[in-house]
């Protein structure tokens, strides 16, 4: 998994091995400390030993080895911090390296995988192939998994006709919704690299005609408004933009529609709920996966 939008100038990597719990703590504290546009974090199970997890941190000019070592000490102790290694890497090689060895992730009817696991997808499962790229969303992060589960939940309530995916990243959520419901999905991202990546992923997953991708900040873009109102809105981003989007997204939602929010630490749930409750939303379901929360909300009738 990659926390946030990976930096385009990534030329340095920090690596350290720890237990799964320690690796999660290290990833969380680093992702909370640094701007996700400058520093990317990944942690994954070691291919050699399932009891060992590897944390990798990628950055360019923002790379601060001393600060990283201090954060690892806080999260996992001095002994783990003493085992940190720092390396310089070839630009663009870092993303592939960070995802190498990741296993397919199945959530409900979906399996997110790389091209090397294409043959492992059962016929009854919707396989979503996502390769290493400069955009968030490989399916291994708790927020992506929570959103995929929420999309599966929505299928049990009926078929949404219009779907919006805000902050699409790799496009994994929009692709999942388009293929499950066989309906059009409007997707947007503030980062042009993400838009290009998501569009290519949609084509690679035979979902290109079902999705339209737009380079847009927030939810006020004309192209997003004209595509609504939406029966299902997906927003897997961060707390601050989620709070700012509460009112605009409420205006884009169809009567009886559903909003799925993620990109939230469990501790940030009250703040997110407060922002959306002022817009008439109530909590339908809350999922916690590896310290991350996914919220499913609907608006009060009337």
Secondary structure, DSSP 8 states (H G I E B T S, - for coil): ---S---TT--EEEEEEE-HHHHHHHHHHHHHHS-TTTEEEEEEE-SS-TT-EEEEEEESTT--HHHHHHHHHHHH-HHHHTT-EEEE--TTHHHHHHHTT---EEETTEEEE-GGGGGGS-TTSEEEE--S-SSS--S-SHHHHHHHHHHHHHHTT---S-EEEES-TTSHHHHHHHHHHTS-EEEEES-HHHHHHHHHHHHHTT-GGGEEEEE-STT--HHHHHT--EEEEEEES-HHHHHHHHHHHHHHEEEEEEEEEEEEEGGGHHHHHHHHHTTTEEEEEEEEETTEEEEEEEE---
